[in-house]
Amino acid sequence: MARTKIAPEQIKEAVRDHYGKVAQGAVSGACAEGSACCSGVASSCCSGDESALYTNEELSAVPTEAASSSRGCGNPVALASLKSGETVLDLGSGGGIDVLLAAKHVGAKGFVYGLDMTDEMLTLANQNAERAGLANVKFLKGDIESIPLPEASIDVIISNCVINLASDKARVLKEAFRVLKPGGRLAVSDIVIDKNLDGLPLSEEQIRTALSWVGCIAGALTIKQYRELLEQAGFGKIKLEIRHRYTVEDVVDMVPQNVLKNFAPQIVKELVSRFTSSSISAVRPR
Ligand SMILES: C[S@@+](CC[C@H](N)C(=O)[O-])C[C@H]1O[C@@H](n2cnc3c(N)ncnc32)[C@H](O)[C@@H]1O
């Protein structure tokens, strides 16, 4: 698999810096300098249109600030079929929308952890949890490649458009497997490449280098690679389902401005149609 040659720490720093600015923009209601968060060009995993991902009922169940700071590409809580009393972990919890929704599903007997590496996102998430008045949630600072929770302590792991941002995805999935209880479930929304990036007039490396890592595109796995990494981590009952195939208009919001102008229109169309928002589910065997 051809990969970009950007150093893992450099990717992490760029991701932290970008999502720090997204969070600051959400807190101030204005655009942090250097962030495209309020220009209509989010350069984030999604364009910030939460109404496309969540029902009105879900959106009205969380504080407005949690809904508007959502930067996911799917609805992992809807995928997870959460039950009362379960313990849930959200990998890359951002402003906390999925943590708050999950907390309502698992109720007072359940508990939901959000894990994020960006201080500004953690501040925003804690403010949103306070606004929601929920006592059964906790936001942890840390890296999803090294989850700060004990083995076999979680019933369900959710994640919304984050795993593609990790430089070592195999490690993330192994960590997810480790902290899940036997029989525990993984329910993830992520950007995934349908088939591969072959057959285009540019190499996979050229394509990935041109695209923005923070926009969740450059680091996306193919469906086949995702399945293989889940299997290698030990997961069973693996299911990957395409929910949305991106259009050129969608992706303009997810890559640096001008990048697409370097490619011929028919190539852009062909390239973009291979990127999808997909649901990924799997189980840690008992
Ligand atoms: C695209 S946003 C999604 C946020 C949230 N899941 C949502 O749906 O709104 C990505 C989030 O993942 C966090 N993140 C990215 N890579 C991470 C890593 N390696 N460890 C922990 N958090 C990470 C970022 O700080 C950011 O808050």
The ligand as an SDF file (V2000), in Angstrom:
LIG
                    3D

 27 29  0  0  0  0  0  0  0  0999 V2000
  -13.0780   15.2070   12.4420 C   0  0  0  0  0  0  0  0  0  0  0  0
  -13.0890   15.5890   14.1310 S   0  0  0  0  0  0  0  0  0  0  0  0
  -14.4560   14.5760   14.6780 C   0  0  0  0  0  0  0  0  0  0  0  0
  -14.9280   14.9340   16.0480 C   0  0  0  0  0  0  0  0  0  0  0  0
  -16.1670   14.1740   16.5360 C   0  0  0  0  0  0  0  0  0  0  0  0
  -15.9770   12.7540   16.4580 N   0  0  0  0  0  0  0  0  0  0  0  0
  -17.4000   14.5850   15.7690 C   0  0  0  0  0  0  0  0  0  0  0  0
  -18.0320   13.7500   15.1550 O   0  0  0  0  0  0  0  0  0  0  0  0
  -17.7270   15.7730   15.7960 O   0  0  0  0  0  0  0  0  0  0  0  0
  -11.6650   14.6880   14.6620 C   0  0  0  0  0  0  0  0  0  0  0  0
  -11.3970   14.7390   16.1610 C   0  0  0  0  0  0  0  0  0  0  0  0
  -10.4790   13.6870   16.4620 O   0  0  0  0  0  0  0  0  0  0  0  0
   -9.4430   14.1570   17.2760 C   0  0  0  0  0  0  0  0  0  0  0  0
   -8.2650   13.3150   16.9790 N   0  0  0  0  0  0  0  0  0  0  0  0
   -7.6660   13.1560   15.7930 C   0  0  0  0  0  0  0  0  0  0  0  0
   -6.6440   12.2710   15.8790 N   0  0  0  0  0  0  0  0  0  0  0  0
   -6.6040   11.8760   17.1800 C   0  0  0  0  0  0  0  0  0  0  0  0
   -5.7710   10.9890   17.9110 C   0  0  0  0  0  0  0  0  0  0  0  0
   -4.7470   10.3440   17.3330 N   0  0  0  0  0  0  0  0  0  0  0  0
   -6.0330   10.8030   19.2190 N   0  0  0  0  0  0  0  0  0  0  0  0
   -7.0490   11.4730   19.8350 C   0  0  0  0  0  0  0  0  0  0  0  0
   -7.8630   12.3350   19.2000 N   0  0  0  0  0  0  0  0  0  0  0  0
   -7.6550   12.5450   17.8820 C   0  0  0  0  0  0  0  0  0  0  0  0
   -9.3040   15.6190   16.9080 C   0  0  0  0  0  0  0  0  0  0  0  0
   -8.7120   16.3540   17.9560 O   0  0  0  0  0  0  0  0  0  0  0  0
  -10.7400   16.0240   16.6400 C   0  0  0  0  0  0  0  0  0  0  0  0
  -11.3860   16.4690   17.7970 O   0  0  0  0  0  0  0  0  0  0  0  0
  1  2  1  0
  2  3  1  0
  2 10  1  0
  3  4  1  0
  4  5  1  0
  5  6  1  0
  5  7  1  0
  7  8  2  0
  7  9  1  0
 10 11  1  0
 11 12  1  0
 11 26  1  0
 12 13  1  0
 13 14  1  0
 13 24  1  0
 14 15  1  0
 14 23  1  0
 15 16  2  0
 16 17  1  0
 17 18  1  0
 17 23  2  0
 18 19  1  0
 18 20  2  0
 20 21  1  0
 21 22  2  0
 22 23  1  0
 24 25  1  0
 24 26  1  0
 26 27  1  0
M  CHG  2   2   1   9  -1
M  END
$$$$
